[in-house]
Amino acid sequence: MNILVTGGAGYVGSHCCVQLIAAGHRPVILDNLANAKPGVLDHIERVAGTRPQFVRGDVRDGDLVAKLLRDEGIDAAIHFAGLKAVGESVQRPLDYYDNNVHGSLVLLQAMRATGVRTLVFSSSATVYGDAERMPLREDAPTSATNPYGRSKLMVEQMLADLAAADADLSLTALRYFNPVGAHPSGLLGEDPQGLPNNLMPFVAQVAVGRRERLAVFGNDYPTPDGTGLRDYVHVLDLADGHVAALGHAHGRPGLHVFNLGTGRGHSVLELLAAFGRACGHELPHAIAPRRAGDVAASWADPARAESLLGWRARRGLDEMCADTWRWQSTYPNGYPE
């Protein structure tokens, strides 16, 4: 199929394009490069053997999106484009609603205008809010503790309303947990612009000497070592989940919701220790106050994805850290400009 991949030059999007190509699909990337570099296209080509078509533009440009959908004969869209940092969303909520909610609305309007009926949406486990019962299943109550999670939940609610109004649409929301890792070739990885907002790229930059130390936000959570517990999932497992969801969604109308995670939580200190094993030395860190909007623990029940998609995470924490270190030590400053 011809697949529009919004945000396809980003971290998860670029790995997904590689797996789409491997599965025989043709990705067409739309990305405004707000958090990506054009050099990623060279790396996708080196890994996949094919250079995906790339259009620099914003998903909020409805005329551009509709033109792409028509001109490229798009069969389905995978929607990654959006802002993604919890802490930043607390400081810049309007930017998150504009990019994440408004951008999704414009894409859906363009799809309706051009007859594209299938969408896979990059949602997040943050839609579960500060849940008390673990692991998290798809039928758990939803809420949000920060504007980022609220923006994802708003889009999910929009998809549910749209699926109820139009029985011909196939809409999938993938609630994935914490994407980490890199392509095992060392050619693709996470390259945040500016100060990293997520844990793993910050750890990697400390390991390679770009940052002095890691700030561990809170060590007084009700967890075994006091630091936050998260379900870290390898980015290639996540990309495979999108390919599986695309195959499941095609021809199946309605709203489909799946967790993508390993089913196990690891603490910040566990991740630090694993990365120390990967890079061969301990990583300096300091305890800092909790961040606004963070929750104590979050991990998935991935049974539904395994049952209906035939998908499960196959890579463990040590492999996630080893692949990240291979990427970061090969490209200490990220993709070339």
C-alpha positions in Angstrom: 0.0 0.0 0.0 0.9 3.6 -0.4 1.1 5.0 3.2 1.2 8.6 4.2 3.5 8.8 7.3 3.1 12.2 9.1 6.2 12.9 11.2 8.0 10.1 9.3 11.4 11.8 9.7 11.2 11.6 13.5 12.4 8.9 15.8 9.5 6.4 15.8 8.4 7.5 12.3 11.8 6.8 10.6 12.0 3.3 12.1 8.4 2.6 11.1 9.3 3.7 7.5 12.1 1.1 7.5 9.7 -1.7 8.6 7.0 -0.5 6.2 9.5 -0.8 3.3 10.6 -4.3 4.5 6.9 -5.3 4.5 6.5 -4.2 0.9 4.7 -0.9 1.5 5.6 2.5 0.0 5.8 5.2 2.7 5.4 8.9 1.8 6.8 11.1 4.5 5.3 14.5 5.5 7.3 16.3 8.2 8.0 19.9 9.0 11.4 18.9 10.6 10.6 20.7 13.8 12.2 17.8 15.7 14.1 16.0 12.9 16.9 16.5 10.4 16.7 15.9 6.7 19.8 13.7 7.0 17.6 10.9 8.4 16.4 10.2 4.8 19.9 9.2 3.8 20.0 6.8 6.8 16.6 5.3 6.0 17.9 4.6 2.5 21.1 3.0 3.8 19.1 0.7 6.1 16.1 -0.1 3.9 17.7 0.1 0.4 15.0 2.5 -0.7 14.7 6.3 -0.2 11.1 7.2 0.8 9.5 10.2 -0.9 9.7 13.2 1.4 7.6 16.4 1.5 8.6 19.1 3.9 5.4 20.5 5.3 3.0 20.8 8.2 0.1 18.4 8.9 -1.9 21.5 9.8 -1.8 22.6 6.1 -5.0 21.0 5.0 -4.5 21.9 1.3 -1.1 20.3 1.2 -2.3 17.1 3.0 -5.2 16.7 0.7 -3.0 17.2 -2.4 -0.6 14.5 -1.1 -3.4 12.0 -0.4 -4.8 12.5 -3.9 -1.6 12.8 -5.9 0.2 9.8 -4.3 -2.8 7.5 -4.3 -2.6 7.1 -0.6 -4.3 4.0 0.8 -3.8 4.7 4.5 -2.2 7.1 6.9 0.0 6.6 10.0 -0.1 9.7 12.1 3.0 10.4 14.2 3.3 14.2 13.7 3.0 16.1 17.0 4.8 17.3 20.1 5.6 14.7 22.7 7.2 15.9 25.9 5.2 15.7 29.2 7.2 18.5 31.0 7.2 20.8 28.0 3.4 20.4 27.6 2.9 21.7 31.1 4.8 24.9 30.1 3.4 25.2 26.6 -0.2 23.7 26.6 -1.5 25.7 23.7 1.3 24.5 21.4 0.3 20.9 22.3 -3.3 21.4 21.5 -2.5 23.2 18.3 0.0 20.6 17.0 -1.6 17.4 18.4 -5.3 18.0 18.4 -5.7 20.6 15.6 -3.2 18.7 13.4 -5.1 15.5 13.8 -8.4 17.2 12.9 -6.9 18.7 9.7 -5.6 15.3 8.7 -9.0 13.6 9.3 -10.7 16.3 7.3 -8.3 15.8 4.4 -8.8 12.1 4.6 -12.6 12.5 4.4 -12.3 14.9 1.5 -10.1 12.4 -0.5 -11.7 9.1 0.4 -8.9 7.7 2.5 -10.5 5.4 5.0 -7.7 3.9 7.1 -5.7 5.6 9.9 -3.3 4.4 12.5 -2.8 7.0 15.2 0.2 7.3 17.5 -1.4 7.6 20.9 0.2 7.1 24.3 -0.1 5.3 27.6 -0.4 8.8 29.2 -4.2 8.6 28.4 -4.5 6.3 31.4 -3.5 9.2 33.7 -2.3 8.3 37.2 -3.8 4.8 37.3 -3.5 2.8 40.5 -3.9 -0.8 39.1 -1.2 -2.4 37.0 -0.8 -3.7 34.4 -2.9 -1.3 32.2 -5.5 -2.9 29.9 -7.2 -1.1 27.1 -10.5 -1.1 29.0 -8.9 0.8 32.0 -10.4 4.2 32.8 -8.8 7.0 30.9 -7.8 10.5 32.2 -4.8 12.7 31.9 -2.3 14.4 34.3 -0.7 16.7 31.7 -1.6 18.6 28.5 0.4 16.1 26.4 -1.7 13.1 27.6 -4.9 15.2 27.4 -4.1 16.1 23.7 -3.8 12.3 22.9 -7.0 11.5 24.8 -8.8 14.3 22.9 -7.7 12.8 19.6 -8.8 9.3 20.7 -12.2 10.7 21.6 -12.4 12.4 18.2 -11.6 9.1 16.6 -14.3 7.3 18.6 -16.9 9.9 17.6 -15.9 9.7 14.0 -16.0 5.9 13.9 -19.5 6.0 15.4 -20.6 8.5 12.7 -19.1 6.7 9.7 -19.2 2.9 9.5 -16.8 2.8 6.6 -13.8 4.1 8.5 -11.0 1.9 10.0 -9.3 3.9 12.8 -6.7 2.5 15.1 -5.2 4.1 18.3 -1.9 2.6 19.4 -1.2 3.4 23.1 2.4 2.8 23.3 4.5 3.1 26.4 8.1 4.4 26.4 9.9 4.0 23.0 13.7 3.5 23.4 16.5 1.8 21.5 17.8 2.2 18.0 18.2 0.2 14.8 20.8 -2.5 15.5 22.8 -1.2 12.5 23.7 1.9 14.4 22.4 4.0 11.5 19.0 5.1 12.9 18.3 6.4 16.4 16.8 9.1 18.5 18.2 12.6 17.7 16.2 15.2 19.7 16.8 18.8 18.8 18.0 20.8 21.8 17.7 19.5 25.3 16.2 15.9 25.3 12.8 15.7 27.0 12.8 11.9 27.4 15.0 9.7 29.6 16.9 7.4 27.2 18.3 10.1 24.9 19.4 12.1 27.8 21.1 9.1 29.4 22.8 8.4 26.0 24.1 12.0 25.8 25.5 11.7 29.3 27.2 8.5 28.4 28.8 10.0 25.3 29.9 13.1 27.1 27.5 15.7 25.7 25.8 16.2 29.1 27.4 16.3 32.5 24.9 14.2 34.5 21.4 12.9 34.5 18.7 14.5 36.7 16.6 11.8 38.2 13.2 13.4 38.8 12.1 12.1 42.2 13.3 9.2 44.3 10.3 9.2 46.7 7.7 7.5 44.6 5.9 4.4 46.0 8.1 2.0 43.9 10.8 -0.5 44.9 13.7 2.0 44.6 11.7 5.2 44.8 12.2 6.2 41.1 9.5 6.0 38.5 8.6 2.7 36.8 8.0 2.7 33.1 7.4 0.1 30.4 10.3 0.6 27.9 9.6 -0.8 24.5 12.2 -1.1 21.7 11.5 1.2 18.8 11.8 -1.6 16.3 9.2 -3.6 18.2 7.0 -0.5 18.2 7.5 -0.1 14.4 6.5 -3.7 13.9 3.4 -3.0 15.9 2.4 -0.3 13.5 2.9 -2.5 10.5 0.8 -5.2 12.2 -1.9 -2.7 13.1 -2.0 -1.5 9.5 -2.6 -5.0 8.2 -5.3 -5.6 10.9 -7.1 -2.3 10.2 -7.3 -2.6 6.5 -10.9 -3.6 5.6 -12.0 -3.7 9.3 -14.2 -0.7 10.1 -14.5 0.8 13.5 -12.1 2.0 16.2 -9.4 -0.4 17.3 -7.3 0.3 20.4 -4.2 -1.5 21.4 -1.4 -1.2 24.0 2.1 -1.6 22.7 4.4 -2.4 25.5 6.5 -5.3 27.0 4.2 -5.9 30.1 7.1 -5.1 32.5 8.1 -1.9 34.3 11.7 -0.9 34.9 12.8 1.9 37.2 15.0 4.9 36.2 17.8 3.4 38.3 17.4 0.0 36.6 17.7 1.7 33.2 20.8 3.6 34.3 22.4 0.4 35.4 21.6 -1.3 32.1 23.0 1.6 30.1 26.1 1.5 32.2 26.6 -2.2 31.2 26.1 -1.2 27.6 28.7 1.6 27.5 31.1 0.1 30.0 31.0 2.8 32.8 28.7 4.1 35.4 26.7 7.2 34.6 26.8 10.3 36.8 23.4 11.3 38.1 21.7 13.5 40.7 18.3 13.3 42.4 16.0 16.3 41.5 12.5 17.2 42.5 9.6 15.4 40.8 8.4 16.8 37.5 4.9 18.2 37.2 2.6 15.7 35.3 4.7 12.6 35.9 3.1 9.4 37.4 4.8 6.9 39.7 4.4 3.8 37.6 3.0 2.7 34.2 3.3 -0.6 32.4 1.1 -2.4 29.8 -0.9 -5.5 29.6 -0.1 -6.3 25.9 -2.3 -9.4 25.6 -4.8 -7.8 23.3 -2.2 -6.9 20.7 -0.7 -10.4 20.8 -4.1 -12.0 20.4 -5.5 -9.8 17.6 -2.4 -8.4 15.9 0.0 -11.4 16.5 2.4 -8.8 17.9 4.5 -8.9 21.0 7.7 -7.1 22.1 10.7 -9.3 21.6 13.7 -7.2 22.7 14.7 -6.7 26.4 16.2 -3.7 28.3 19.8 -4.7 27.8 19.3 -4.9 24.0 17.5 -1.5 24.0 20.4 0.1 25.8 23.1 -1.7 23.7 21.4 -0.5 20.4 21.0 3.0 21.8 24.7 3.1 22.7 25.7 1.8 19.3 23.8 4.6 17.6 24.9 7.4 20.0 28.6 6.4 20.1 28.7 6.2 16.3 26.9 9.5 15.9 27.6 11.5 19.1 26.0 14.6 17.7 23.1 12.9 16.0 22.4 13.0 12.2 24.8 15.2 10.2 23.3 18.5 9.3 
